[in-house]
Amino acid sequence: MHHPSRRRFSALLATGLFGPALPALAQGEAPLRIILPLSAGSGVDANIRAAQNTLARELRQPVVVENLPGAGGITGTAALVKAAPDGKTIAFVSNNHAVNPSVFKKLPYDSLADITPISVVGEGIFALVANPRNLTANNAQELAAALRARPDGYNYASSGNGTIIHLAAEMFIQAAHAKARHIPYKGTGPMLNDLIAGQVDFGVASLASVHGHLKSGQLRAVAVMGDSRAASLPDVATMKEQGFADVVVGGWFAAIGPRGLPPAQVQRLQTGIAGAFNSPEVREALLKQETQVHPGTPEQAARFLRAEQARY
């Protein structure tokens, strides 16, 4: 597939070709490059793309989103830390950013020292989902029983070794006193493709990434992994309700920049992000994806990322 150059793409953005929010952009403004260390189709990807045009309007600057999945988020984050701290490149990271230092023996960067926290923006809901053709389980207890009955009979997908989706599924399997074979993928998109096709049997995914597949019946949600039920799945009980009190996992996402990002740029970006994600249109779009938004300050983000890394 031919991709237009960044210069041409920026010109198209500035003309307003991609939506009514963009004609107010400053002419000739260099685009903001947003790196997503996650695959297209992931929950965070859906969230950022829902806010992309509004963020461009808030910043008066074209916004280009670039997916750089792989190695549990390490590939994209490594690209972010190498970027110049000029306010032209940021990333949106998720739980994996805080998990990776505890999973990998060596990272090509320091997860705290080599970044500049900008804002923890929100969090989405995870669900335990199964392919209904491979597993007849309607809830987590039935899935646990099926896994125990055939210890070598089922496998589960993840978006990569050591990702929060991998760890969340393992938390369930351990709590169920069961076994299943882990099949890691390079991102949520490829993982869901094979899960829908029946190449793998079950896995954990964000509701934002599987909404359509649940409605179509291609996948079945057997449990919600948050503290409370999802508004769009009122009949699907939480893990806690189904007897798995310790299996509670949510998916947060945060904006970060490279180390040394000047305070003025940090403030500009945080203000733009808060304005975009607090806007009625973006809030409504993300609410449909079961994502709660509460953009915080850079100071709050720094404390949160330190605490999450320590927790894992």
C-alpha positions in Angstrom: 0.0 0.0 0.0 1.3 3.5 -0.9 1.5 5.8 2.1 1.8 9.6 1.4 4.8 11.3 2.7 4.5 13.0 6.1 4.8 16.4 4.4 2.0 15.6 2.0 -0.1 14.1 4.8 0.4 17.2 6.9 -0.7 19.3 4.0 -3.8 17.2 3.6 -4.6 17.6 7.4 -4.1 21.4 7.2 -6.6 21.6 4.3 -9.3 20.1 6.5 -9.7 17.1 4.2 -10.1 14.8 7.2 -12.8 16.6 9.1 -14.4 19.9 10.0 -12.3 20.4 13.1 -9.1 21.0 11.1 -9.5 24.2 9.0 -8.7 26.2 12.1 -5.2 24.8 12.3 -2.2 27.1 12.0 -1.0 27.1 8.4 2.5 25.5 8.0 2.6 24.2 11.6 4.8 21.1 12.0 2.7 18.1 12.9 2.6 16.5 16.3 3.8 12.9 16.0 2.0 10.5 18.4 3.7 7.2 18.8 1.5 4.3 19.9 3.6 1.3 21.1 0.5 -0.7 20.4 -1.1 -2.3 17.3 -4.0 -0.8 15.3 -7.2 -2.1 16.7 -6.1 -2.0 20.3 -8.2 -0.2 22.9 -5.7 2.7 23.3 -5.5 3.0 19.6 -9.3 3.4 19.3 -9.2 6.0 22.1 -6.5 8.1 20.6 -8.0 8.0 17.1 -11.3 9.1 18.6 -9.6 12.2 20.0 -7.2 12.9 17.1 -9.1 15.6 15.3 -10.2 17.3 18.5 -6.6 17.3 19.8 -5.4 18.8 16.5 -7.9 21.6 17.0 -6.9 22.2 20.6 -3.2 22.4 19.7 -3.8 24.2 16.4 -1.4 21.7 14.9 -1.8 18.7 12.7 -1.7 15.4 14.5 -0.2 12.2 13.0 -0.7 8.9 14.8 1.9 6.2 14.2 1.6 2.6 15.5 4.9 1.0 16.4 3.9 -2.3 18.1 6.2 -5.0 19.2 8.1 -6.5 22.2 5.3 -5.6 24.6 5.5 -1.9 23.8 9.3 -1.6 23.9 9.7 -0.9 20.2 7.5 2.2 20.2 8.8 3.5 23.5 12.4 3.1 22.4 11.5 5.3 19.4 9.9 7.9 21.7 13.0 8.2 24.0 15.2 8.8 21.0 13.1 11.6 19.7 14.2 15.2 20.2 12.6 16.9 23.2 11.1 19.6 21.1 7.4 19.0 21.7 6.9 17.5 18.2 6.9 13.8 19.3 5.0 12.2 22.2 3.7 8.7 22.9 0.6 7.2 24.6 1.6 4.2 26.7 -0.4 1.8 28.7 0.1 -0.6 31.7 2.9 -2.4 29.8 5.2 0.6 30.3 5.1 0.0 34.1 5.2 -3.8 33.7 8.1 -4.2 31.4 10.9 -3.3 33.9 9.8 -6.3 36.0 9.4 -8.7 33.0 12.4 -8.0 30.9 16.0 -8.4 32.2 17.2 -5.4 30.2 15.4 -2.5 28.4 16.9 -0.1 25.9 15.8 2.8 28.1 14.8 3.6 31.7 11.0 3.7 32.0 11.1 6.6 34.4 14.4 8.5 33.9 14.2 8.6 30.1 10.7 10.0 29.7 8.8 13.2 30.7 5.3 12.4 32.1 2.6 14.6 30.6 -0.8 13.2 31.7 -2.5 10.0 32.8 -5.6 10.4 30.6 -8.0 7.6 31.4 -8.6 3.9 31.7 -10.6 1.3 29.9 -12.3 -2.0 30.9 -10.8 -5.4 30.2 -12.9 -8.5 29.5 -12.1 -12.2 29.4 -13.4 -13.4 26.0 -13.6 -16.8 24.3 -14.3 -18.1 20.8 -17.8 -19.6 21.2 -17.1 -22.2 18.5 -14.1 -23.6 20.5 -15.5 -23.1 24.0 -19.1 -23.3 25.1 -18.4 -21.6 28.5 -20.8 -18.8 29.3 -19.0 -17.5 32.4 -15.6 -17.6 34.1 -16.4 -20.6 36.3 -17.5 -22.7 33.3 -14.3 -21.6 31.5 -12.2 -22.6 34.5 -13.9 -26.0 34.6 -13.3 -26.6 30.9 -9.6 -25.7 31.3 -9.2 -28.1 34.3 -11.0 -30.9 32.4 -8.5 -30.7 29.5 -5.1 -29.4 30.9 -3.4 -29.6 27.5 -6.5 -28.9 25.4 -6.8 -25.2 25.1 -4.6 -22.1 24.3 -5.0 -18.4 24.9 -3.8 -15.4 23.0 -2.1 -12.3 24.2 -0.7 -9.1 22.5 2.8 -10.2 23.5 4.9 -11.8 26.2 4.8 -9.9 29.4 2.0 -7.5 28.3 -0.7 -6.6 30.8 -3.1 -8.7 28.6 -0.8 -11.7 29.0 -0.5 -11.1 32.8 -4.2 -10.6 33.2 -5.0 -13.9 31.5 -2.3 -15.7 33.6 -3.9 -14.2 36.8 -7.2 -15.9 35.8 -5.6 -19.2 34.9 -3.7 -19.4 38.2 -6.7 -18.4 40.2 -8.7 -21.1 38.4 -6.0 -23.7 39.2 -5.9 -24.5 35.5 -3.5 -24.7 32.6 -3.5 -23.4 29.1 -0.9 -22.8 26.4 0.1 -19.2 25.8 0.2 -17.9 22.2 1.8 -14.4 22.0 1.2 -12.1 19.1 2.7 -8.8 18.0 -0.2 -6.6 19.1 -3.9 -6.7 19.7 -5.0 -6.7 16.1 -3.2 -9.9 15.0 -4.3 -11.5 18.3 -8.0 -10.8 17.8 -7.8 -11.9 14.1 -6.7 -15.4 15.2 -9.1 -15.5 18.2 -12.0 -14.7 15.9 -10.8 -17.3 13.4 -10.6 -20.0 16.1 -6.8 -20.4 15.9 -6.8 -19.7 19.6 -9.5 -20.3 22.2 -9.6 -17.4 24.6 -7.9 -14.3 25.9 -8.2 -10.9 27.6 -8.9 -7.8 25.6 -10.1 -4.3 26.1 -13.9 -3.8 25.5 -13.0 -1.0 23.1 -11.3 -3.5 20.8 -13.9 -6.2 20.9 -17.2 -4.4 21.1 -18.2 -5.2 17.5 -17.1 -8.8 17.8 -19.2 -9.4 20.9 -22.2 -7.9 19.2 -21.8 -10.1 16.1 -21.3 -13.2 18.2 -17.8 -13.9 16.9 -16.6 -13.7 20.5 -18.3 -14.2 23.8 -17.5 -12.2 27.0 -17.3 -14.6 30.0 -16.3 -12.0 32.6 -15.5 -8.3 33.1 -12.2 -7.7 34.8 -12.9 -4.4 36.4 -14.4 -3.5 39.8 -17.9 -3.1 38.4 -19.9 -4.4 35.4 -19.7 -2.6 32.1 -22.7 -0.5 31.0 -22.7 -2.2 27.6 -22.5 -5.7 29.1 -24.9 -5.5 32.1 -25.5 -9.3 32.1 -21.8 -10.2 32.2 -20.6 -10.5 35.8 -17.2 -9.3 37.0 -14.4 -11.7 38.0 -15.0 -10.7 41.6 -18.7 -11.6 41.4 -17.8 -15.0 39.9 -15.5 -16.0 42.8 -12.1 -14.6 41.5 -11.7 -11.8 43.9 -8.1 -11.1 43.1 -8.4 -11.0 39.4 -9.1 -7.2 38.9 -7.3 -5.5 36.1 -8.0 -2.3 34.2 -6.2 -0.7 31.3 -4.9 2.9 31.8 -3.2 5.1 29.2 -0.9 8.0 29.6 0.9 10.6 27.5 4.6 10.9 27.8 7.4 12.8 26.0 11.1 12.2 25.7 13.4 13.1 28.6 14.2 16.8 28.9 10.9 18.1 27.4 10.8 21.8 28.4 8.2 22.7 31.0 6.5 25.1 28.6 6.0 22.3 26.0 4.8 19.9 28.7 2.2 22.4 29.8 1.1 23.2 26.2 0.6 19.5 25.5 -1.1 18.7 28.8 -3.5 21.6 28.2 -4.3 20.4 24.7 -4.8 16.8 25.8 -7.0 17.8 28.7 -9.1 20.0 26.4 -9.5 17.3 23.8 -10.3 14.4 26.1 -12.6 16.6 28.2 -14.6 17.8 25.2 -18.2 16.5 25.0 -17.7 14.8 21.6 -14.6 12.8 22.7 -16.1 12.0 26.1 -19.2 10.6 24.4 -17.2 8.6 21.9 -15.0 7.1 24.6 -18.0 6.4 26.9 -19.3 4.2 24.1 -16.0 2.3 24.2 -16.3 1.9 28.0 -13.4 4.3 28.6 -13.4 6.7 31.5 -11.4 9.9 31.0 -9.8 12.1 33.7 -6.7 13.8 32.3 -4.4 14.7 35.1 -1.4 16.9 35.6 2.2 16.1 34.8 3.0 15.9 38.5 0.1 13.4 39.0 1.4 11.4 36.1 4.9 11.2 37.5 3.6 9.9 40.8 1.3 7.4 39.2 4.0 6.0 36.9 6.4 5.6 39.8 3.7 3.8 41.9 2.6 1.5 39.1 6.2 0.4 38.4 6.8 -0.2 42.0 3.6 -2.2 42.3 4.5 -4.6 39.5 
